[in-house]
Amino acid sequence: MPPSYGPSSRRGPVGRGPKKLVITSPQAGVARRALAACAARKVDRSGCVGITTYIRDTCRAGVPFSASRASNARGKAGLSVGRVADLMLQKWCNDEPVPKGFARRYFDNAVAALHREKLVPVACQVPCRLGHLKTELDLVCLREGKSGRVGIVVVELKTSRQTLAQHTKTYRKRCLRKPYMNVGGLENTEEMAHRIQTDFGVKALLSSHPLLRSFHTEGAVLYSTETGARMYPVAPLPPDTYSRQHVGRERALGEKIDFPVLPNAAQGGTLVREALRQAGHTKIFAGGKASCTSNNRAGKKTTVGIVSKWHKLKPAQKKKIVAEIKLRSKSEGNTVRPWLVVRQTNGLWKAATAAANI
């Protein structure tokens, strides 16, 4: 049975944006009514942390994302475009007039991508939660398969001031400051952050609204640029990706100050690596729950923290840092005592097992 898509009966007056596809099958009507009931239902999300905050402060430990991409200024401009394009998408979904503006091209490209994927928007900004985390879904769509079965697709809208070609080159590049996340050893890429957010949206939707569990549900990232848009299907992640205790912004910033990520060669990382090698560390890896991780001559994994202002700290502060690095080493399951690489009064770096009297 071929998909029963027909012309839109919800076009509305001129100015309400492009036409929508409409699925005319009875199952689509059931799904649409179920989604409308879920969107109107109140969900108690008190005490929950937003999923984007969780990604920023817990998964990325508060370390600003930086890859070989456009400047931060362009990134901030992209956020501004994204907010306006998202508002346009909400109005289009609700059959309200879509305003003209500088983000209209991003909106039009996003709608074209939805049409290519045969996605029919039904609800937007749907609140839901899972455990201690919460989110609001940008767009919830319906799609009819070749068999006539109707499924639900959770769509997360993302925008960028890059061209589509530039975006494609940088989307899967790891962060230079922190290549791996603190959750599940996942690569710290723009794509992975969007995947976590969208997959969480799917899981939270089904958790908050059990009525929808009878429908096949999946997620997709809709990435729109000025030159075009692209849909990325999202593969599910393990449930324990979202079970890590949120540490909070204040704690995350403290972690960043105490143990910065292993710097690259241009930022002085060569001296840090050399100090570790002279102390018997054969392999040094960026990432981990402190500054980096290394293997000693016996091949055993070691947690390493970098402290550039060690010589300026008071004894109590040094003891606190030693306790923190030991705690992180234990949480990583390492049996070897953690190490610190510290800058001494003479400006040289020294690597030694973690102790307050280095």
C-alpha positions in Angstrom: 0.0 0.0 0.0 1.7 3.3 -1.1 1.8 6.2 1.3 -1.4 8.2 1.3 0.0 11.7 1.1 -2.4 14.3 -0.2 -2.6 18.1 -0.6 -2.8 20.1 2.5 -6.2 21.1 3.8 -4.5 23.4 6.4 -2.8 25.9 4.2 -4.6 29.0 5.6 -4.4 32.5 4.2 -1.5 33.8 2.2 1.5 34.5 4.5 1.3 31.4 6.6 4.2 29.8 4.9 4.7 26.9 2.5 2.1 24.1 2.1 2.3 21.1 4.4 2.0 17.5 3.4 -1.0 15.7 4.9 -1.3 12.0 5.6 -4.9 10.9 4.9 -4.8 7.4 6.4 -6.9 6.7 9.5 -3.8 5.7 11.5 -2.4 9.2 11.0 -5.5 10.7 12.5 -5.1 8.5 15.6 -1.4 9.5 15.9 -2.3 13.2 15.4 -4.9 13.1 18.1 -2.5 11.3 20.5 0.2 13.9 19.9 -2.2 16.8 20.4 -3.3 15.3 23.8 0.4 14.9 24.8 1.3 18.4 23.8 -1.5 19.8 25.9 -0.7 17.6 28.9 1.3 19.2 31.7 4.5 17.4 32.7 6.0 18.0 36.1 9.6 18.9 35.4 10.5 20.7 38.7 14.0 20.1 39.8 15.1 18.8 36.4 18.1 20.0 34.5 17.9 20.9 30.8 19.5 18.4 28.4 21.6 21.2 26.7 22.9 22.2 30.2 23.7 18.6 30.9 25.7 18.3 27.6 27.6 21.6 28.2 28.4 21.1 31.9 28.5 17.4 32.4 29.3 15.7 29.1 31.8 18.5 28.1 32.8 19.5 31.7 32.2 23.2 30.9 35.0 23.2 28.3 33.9 25.5 25.4 33.6 23.5 22.2 36.2 24.5 19.5 37.0 22.7 16.3 38.4 23.7 12.9 35.4 25.8 12.0 34.1 29.3 11.7 34.9 31.9 14.4 33.1 32.3 17.7 31.5 35.5 16.4 29.9 33.5 13.6 28.9 30.9 16.0 27.0 33.4 18.2 25.4 34.9 15.1 24.3 31.3 14.2 22.5 31.1 17.6 20.6 34.3 16.8 19.5 32.9 13.4 18.5 29.7 15.0 16.2 31.3 17.5 14.4 33.2 14.8 14.2 30.2 12.4 12.9 28.1 15.3 10.1 30.6 16.0 9.2 30.6 12.3 9.0 26.8 12.4 6.7 27.0 15.4 4.4 29.4 13.7 4.3 27.3 10.6 3.5 24.2 12.6 0.7 26.0 14.4 -0.7 27.5 11.1 0.1 31.0 12.2 1.5 33.8 9.9 5.2 33.3 9.3 7.1 36.6 9.5 9.6 37.7 7.0 13.1 38.4 8.2 16.8 37.6 8.0 16.3 34.0 8.9 13.6 33.3 6.3 16.0 31.5 4.0 17.0 29.1 6.8 13.4 28.4 7.5 12.6 27.8 3.8 15.5 25.4 3.5 14.4 23.6 6.6 10.9 23.2 5.3 12.2 21.9 1.9 14.2 19.2 3.8 11.1 18.2 5.8 9.2 17.8 2.5 12.0 15.7 1.0 11.8 13.3 3.9 8.0 13.3 3.7 7.7 14.6 7.2 4.4 16.2 8.4 4.7 18.5 11.4 2.1 17.9 14.1 3.4 19.5 17.3 6.2 21.8 18.5 7.8 22.7 21.8 6.5 19.5 23.4 7.7 19.4 27.1 9.0 16.1 28.4 11.4 14.6 31.0 13.4 11.5 31.7 14.9 11.0 35.2 16.6 14.2 36.3 16.7 15.7 32.8 14.2 17.6 30.8 13.7 19.1 27.3 11.3 20.7 24.9 11.1 19.1 21.5 11.5 21.5 18.6 9.2 19.6 16.3 7.3 16.3 16.3 6.3 14.9 12.9 4.5 12.0 11.4 5.8 9.9 8.5 4.1 7.1 6.6 6.1 4.1 5.5 5.5 2.0 2.3 3.5 -0.4 4.3 1.1 2.3 5.4 2.3 2.3 9.0 2.6 5.7 10.5 5.5 6.5 12.7 6.6 9.5 14.8 9.9 11.4 14.1 11.3 13.8 16.7 13.1 16.6 14.9 15.8 18.9 16.5 16.5 22.0 14.5 20.0 23.3 14.2 21.3 26.3 12.2 24.7 27.6 11.2 26.1 30.7 9.4 28.4 28.3 7.6 27.5 27.1 4.1 26.2 23.6 3.8 29.6 22.5 2.3 31.5 24.1 5.2 29.2 22.5 7.7 29.7 19.0 6.2 33.4 19.3 6.6 33.4 20.3 10.2 30.3 18.5 11.7 32.2 15.4 12.7 35.5 17.0 13.8 36.4 16.5 17.5 36.9 19.4 19.8 40.6 20.6 20.0 40.3 21.4 23.8 38.5 18.2 24.8 38.3 15.4 22.2 36.2 13.0 24.3 33.2 13.6 26.5 32.9 12.5 30.1 30.0 10.2 29.3 30.5 6.8 27.7 33.8 7.8 26.0 31.9 9.5 23.2 33.7 11.7 20.8 33.2 15.3 21.5 31.9 16.5 18.2 29.1 18.9 17.2 27.3 15.9 15.6 27.5 13.8 18.9 26.1 16.7 21.0 23.2 17.0 18.6 22.7 13.2 18.6 22.6 13.1 22.4 20.1 15.9 22.5 17.8 14.3 19.9 18.0 10.8 21.2 17.2 12.0 24.7 14.2 13.8 23.2 12.9 10.5 21.8 13.4 8.6 25.1 11.9 11.4 27.1 8.9 11.7 24.8 8.0 8.0 25.3 8.8 8.2 29.0 6.6 11.2 29.6 3.8 10.2 27.2 3.3 6.4 27.4 0.3 6.8 25.0 2.8 7.1 22.1 4.7 3.9 22.8 2.5 2.0 20.3 4.0 4.0 17.4 7.4 3.5 15.9 9.5 6.5 17.1 12.8 7.8 15.9 14.9 11.0 15.9 16.5 13.2 13.3 18.6 16.4 13.3 17.5 19.0 10.8 20.6 21.2 10.1 19.8 24.3 8.1 22.2 26.8 6.6 21.8 29.7 4.2 22.7 27.5 1.2 20.7 24.4 2.0 19.5 22.0 4.7 20.2 18.3 5.5 18.5 15.7 7.7 20.6 13.4 9.9 18.9 10.2 11.2 19.9 9.6 14.8 20.9 6.2 16.0 19.9 5.4 19.6 22.4 5.7 22.4 22.6 3.5 25.6 20.2 4.7 28.3 23.1 5.1 30.8 24.3 8.1 28.6 21.8 10.1 30.6 22.3 8.6 34.0 25.4 10.4 35.0 24.8 12.8 37.9 24.8 16.4 36.7 27.6 18.3 38.4 26.3 21.8 37.9 27.9 24.8 36.2 29.9 26.0 39.2 31.5 22.6 39.7 32.2 22.3 35.9 34.0 25.6 35.8 36.0 24.6 38.8 37.1 21.4 37.1 38.1 23.4 34.0 40.3 25.7 36.1 41.9 23.0 38.2 42.6 20.5 35.4 42.7 22.1 32.0 42.6 19.9 28.9 46.1 18.8 27.7 47.1 21.7 25.5 48.3 21.2 21.9 51.9 21.7 20.8 51.3 25.4 19.9 49.9 26.1 23.3 52.8 24.6 25.3 51.7 21.0 25.3 55.1 19.8 24.1 56.7 20.8 27.4 54.0 19.0 29.4 54.3 15.8 27.3 58.1 15.9 27.6 57.9 16.2 31.5 55.6 13.1 31.5 57.9 11.1 29.1 60.9 11.9 31.3 59.0 10.5 34.3 58.3 7.2 32.5 54.9 7.8 30.7 55.1 6.1 27.3 51.8 7.1 25.8 49.8 10.2 26.5 46.1 10.6 25.4 44.0 13.7 25.5 40.7 13.4 27.4 39.7 11.5 30.5 38.2 12.9 33.7 41.2 15.2 34.4 43.6 16.8 32.0 44.8 13.7 30.1 45.4 9.9 30.5 48.7 8.1 30.0 50.2 4.6 30.0 53.4 4.0 32.1 56.2 1.6 31.1 54.2 -1.3 32.5 51.3 -0.4 30.2 49.0 0.6 33.1 46.5 3.5 32.7 47.1 6.6 34.7 45.0 9.7 35.4 47.0 13.0 35.0 46.1 16.5 36.0 47.8 19.7 34.9 48.2 22.6 37.3 50.0 25.6 35.9 49.8 27.8 39.0 51.0 25.1 41.5 53.8 27.3 42.9 51.3 30.0 43.8 48.9 27.8 45.7 48.7 27.5 49.5 49.2 24.0 51.2 45.4 23.7 51.8 44.7 24.3 48.1 47.3 21.8 47.0 45.7 19.1 49.3 42.3 19.9 47.8 43.7 19.4 44.3 45.4 16.1 45.2 42.2 14.8 46.8 40.2 15.7 43.6 42.7 14.0 41.2 42.6 10.9 43.4 38.8 10.9 43.3 38.7 11.2 39.5 41.3 8.5 39.1 39.2 6.2 41.3 36.1 7.0 39.3 37.9 6.0 36.1 38.8 2.6 37.7 42.6 3.2 37.6 44.7 1.2 40.1 47.9 3.3 39.5 48.2 6.4 41.7 47.3 9.6 39.7 49.9 12.0 38.6 50.2 15.8 38.5 52.2 17.9 36.0 52.9 21.2 37.8 54.8 24.4 36.9 57.5 25.2 39.4 58.8 28.5 40.7 61.5 28.5 38.1 58.9 28.1 35.3 59.8 24.5 34.4 57.2 21.7 34.3 57.6 18.7 36.7 55.7 15.4 36.6 55.2 13.4 39.8 52.7 11.2 41.6 50.0 13.3 43.1 51.1 14.7 46.5 50.9 18.1 48.2 54.7 18.3 48.5 55.7 18.1 44.9 
